[in-house]
Amino acid sequence: MPRRSLLTPAERTGLLAFPTTDDEVIRHYTFSEPDLSAIRQRRGNHNRLGFAVQLCYLHYPGFALPPDAEPPAPLLAIVGQQLRIKPDTWPQYAQRAETRREHLAELQAWLNLSSFTIADYRRFVHQLAELAQQTDRGMVLAEALVEMLRQQRIIMPALDVIERVCGEAFTRGTRQVYKALTVPLSDHHRRSLDGLLAIREGTKGSGLIWLRQPPGPPKPKHVLTHLERLKTVRELCLPDGSERAIHQNRLLKLAREGG
């Protein structure tokens, strides 16, 4: 059975997307003097262009230049403009896989970046599980993970890995939500709640369906029925504060699912 995707195709595309506006391109890809000094140490225009493009990838969105990738045209244009190198020089650099690997290693050391490891995977799953108790939106978890990776200067892993981290964190967070709601319940509470699923005498619906009926117009008959429902809920004697044991967003979602 295929694993359910936590992110939509549009969210996957946008999560690590390159800037699209001129202002964003200029803000993210304008080189500093130390950047230019390091770039000029490369031999040949194609190596300087390639080194600079790899530097841009690591600056933002924050991942390594994929093999056989074709950099976005706006990125090549602004890099070429600053270095006075024509963007059509790129294919000469793209053919040299060994040079690209050497440049990536140099950049990683120079920028003090680290690769994403299995230890990072476990650590971020644990950290995101707390956020997952507040929301079931995969994009919120993914954006939080990307921000943590940037702050901790860790090179972005593949999108599939990011989604797996978020998916596992969501599963853990959901289990913690269920645990927070069910651990305080005694056997008496469980039997009482199960009893709400039984068909009420003289009706065709369960006690739970009866409790969820709207109060109706303010007439004496309806008021009495509503008071009876309130009495039934109070007789369950559920632990105080259960509604505050988890985040309201998750509580509302569970209510909708239960409905």
C-alpha positions in Angstrom: 0.0 0.0 0.0 1.6 3.4 -1.0 2.5 5.8 1.8 0.1 8.7 2.1 1.7 11.9 1.0 1.8 14.6 3.8 2.4 17.4 1.3 0.4 18.2 -1.8 2.2 18.5 -5.2 1.9 22.3 -5.0 3.3 22.4 -1.5 6.3 20.2 -2.5 7.0 22.5 -5.4 6.8 25.6 -3.3 8.7 24.4 -0.1 12.2 24.8 -1.5 11.4 27.0 -4.5 13.8 29.6 -5.9 12.9 33.3 -5.6 10.6 34.5 -8.3 10.6 38.3 -7.9 13.5 40.6 -8.8 13.8 41.9 -5.3 14.0 38.4 -3.8 16.6 37.4 -6.4 18.8 40.4 -5.6 18.4 39.9 -1.9 19.4 36.3 -1.9 22.0 36.2 -4.6 24.0 39.5 -4.3 27.6 38.4 -3.5 29.6 40.0 -0.6 33.2 40.8 -1.0 34.3 37.6 0.7 32.0 35.7 -1.7 33.6 37.4 -4.7 37.1 36.8 -3.4 36.5 33.1 -3.1 34.8 32.9 -6.5 37.7 34.7 -8.2 40.2 32.1 -6.9 38.7 29.5 -9.4 40.4 29.0 -12.7 38.4 29.7 -15.9 35.1 31.5 -16.3 33.1 28.2 -16.3 34.6 27.2 -12.9 33.9 30.6 -11.5 30.4 30.6 -12.7 29.8 27.0 -11.5 31.3 27.7 -8.1 29.2 30.8 -7.7 26.0 29.0 -8.7 26.7 26.3 -6.1 27.3 29.0 -3.5 23.8 30.4 -4.4 22.1 27.1 -4.0 23.6 26.6 -0.5 22.7 30.2 0.5 19.1 29.8 -0.6 17.0 27.6 -0.7 19.8 25.7 1.2 20.4 22.5 -0.7 23.3 21.2 -2.8 23.2 21.6 -6.6 21.6 18.3 -7.8 23.4 16.4 -10.6 22.4 17.4 -14.1 20.4 20.3 -12.7 19.7 23.3 -14.9 19.8 26.4 -12.7 16.9 28.9 -13.1 17.5 31.5 -15.7 17.2 34.5 -13.3 19.9 32.9 -11.1 22.3 32.4 -14.0 21.6 36.0 -15.1 22.3 37.7 -11.8 25.4 35.6 -11.2 26.7 36.2 -14.7 26.1 39.9 -14.3 28.1 40.2 -11.1 31.0 38.1 -12.4 30.9 39.5 -16.0 30.5 36.0 -17.3 28.0 35.0 -19.9 25.4 32.5 -18.6 25.8 30.3 -21.6 29.1 29.2 -20.1 27.2 27.0 -17.7 27.2 23.8 -19.9 31.1 23.7 -19.7 30.9 23.4 -15.9 27.9 21.1 -15.8 29.9 18.4 -17.6 32.5 18.1 -14.9 31.0 16.1 -12.1 34.3 15.7 -10.2 34.9 19.4 -10.2 31.4 20.0 -8.9 31.9 17.6 -6.0 35.2 19.2 -5.1 33.6 22.7 -5.1 30.7 21.5 -3.0 33.1 20.1 -0.4 35.1 23.4 -0.4 31.9 25.4 0.0 30.5 23.2 2.8 33.7 23.7 4.8 34.0 27.4 4.0 30.4 28.1 4.9 30.5 25.9 8.0 27.6 23.7 6.8 27.0 20.1 7.8 25.3 17.3 6.0 21.9 15.9 7.1 22.6 12.7 9.1 20.5 9.9 10.6 21.1 11.5 14.0 19.5 14.8 12.7 16.6 12.8 11.4 15.8 11.4 14.8 16.4 14.7 16.6 14.1 16.7 14.3 11.3 14.0 14.4 11.4 14.4 18.2 11.4 18.2 18.1 8.6 18.4 15.5 6.4 15.9 17.4 5.5 18.7 19.8 4.4 21.0 17.0 2.5 18.1 15.5 0.3 18.0 18.7 -1.0 21.4 17.7 -1.6 21.0 14.0 -2.2 18.3 11.4 -1.1 20.5 8.5 1.9 18.9 6.8 3.1 22.2 5.3 3.3 23.8 8.8 5.6 21.0 9.9 7.7 21.1 6.7 8.2 24.9 6.9 9.2 24.6 10.6 11.7 21.9 9.7 13.2 23.9 6.8 13.6 26.9 9.1 15.4 24.8 11.8 17.7 23.4 9.1 18.7 26.9 8.0 19.2 28.2 11.5 21.4 25.2 12.3 23.3 25.5 9.0 22.4 22.0 7.9 22.2 21.3 4.1 18.7 20.4 3.1 18.0 16.8 2.5 15.8 15.6 -0.4 12.2 16.5 -0.3 11.2 12.9 0.3 13.4 12.9 3.4 11.8 16.1 4.7 8.4 14.7 4.1 9.3 11.4 6.0 10.6 13.4 9.0 7.3 15.4 9.1 5.2 12.3 8.6 6.9 10.4 11.5 6.6 13.5 13.7 2.9 13.8 12.8 2.4 10.1 13.8 4.2 10.6 17.1 2.3 13.8 17.8 -1.0 12.2 17.1 -0.2 9.3 19.4 0.7 11.7 22.2 -2.6 13.5 21.6 -4.6 10.3 22.0 -2.5 9.3 25.0 -3.2 12.7 26.7 -7.0 12.1 26.2 -7.2 8.5 27.2 -4.6 7.9 30.0 -6.7 9.7 32.6 -9.8 7.6 31.9 -10.6 4.8 34.3 -12.4 1.6 33.4 -15.6 3.1 34.6 -15.1 6.1 32.2 -14.4 3.7 29.3 -17.5 1.6 30.0 -19.7 4.8 30.3 -18.4 6.1 27.0 -18.9 2.8 25.2 -22.4 2.8 26.6 -23.2 5.9 24.6 -22.9 3.8 21.4 -25.7 1.6 22.5 -29.2 2.1 21.0 -31.4 4.1 23.4 -34.6 2.3 24.5 -37.6 3.3 22.4 -35.5 4.9 19.7 -33.5 4.0 16.6 -30.4 6.0 17.5 -27.6 5.7 20.0 -27.1 7.7 23.1 -24.3 9.6 21.3 -26.6 10.6 18.5 -29.1 11.8 21.1 -26.5 13.9 22.9 -25.5 15.6 19.7 -29.0 16.7 18.8 -29.4 20.5 18.7 -31.3 22.0 21.6 -34.2 23.3 19.5 -36.4 26.3 20.0 -36.7 27.7 23.6 -39.8 25.8 24.5 -40.4 24.0 27.9 -40.3 20.5 26.2 -37.0 21.3 24.5 -35.5 22.8 27.7 -36.3 19.7 29.7 -34.7 17.5 27.0 -31.6 19.7 26.9 -31.3 19.5 30.7 -31.6 15.7 30.5 -28.7 15.7 28.0 -26.6 17.9 30.3 -27.3 15.5 33.2 -26.2 12.5 31.1 -22.9 14.2 30.3 -22.2 15.1 33.9 -23.0 11.6 35.0 -20.1 10.4 32.9 -17.8 12.1 35.5 -15.0 12.6 33.0 -11.7 13.9 34.4 -11.6 17.7 34.8 -9.5 19.6 32.2 -9.7 16.9 29.5 -10.6 19.6 27.0 -7.4 21.5 27.9 -5.1 18.4 27.7 -4.4 19.0 24.0 -4.3 22.0 21.6 -7.6 23.4 20.6 -6.8 22.9 16.9 -6.4 19.1 17.3 -9.4 18.9 19.6 -11.6 20.6 17.0 -10.3 18.3 14.3 -11.0 15.2 16.5 -14.6 16.6 17.1 -15.1 16.9 13.4 -13.8 13.4 12.7 -16.0 12.0 15.5 -19.0 13.8 14.1 
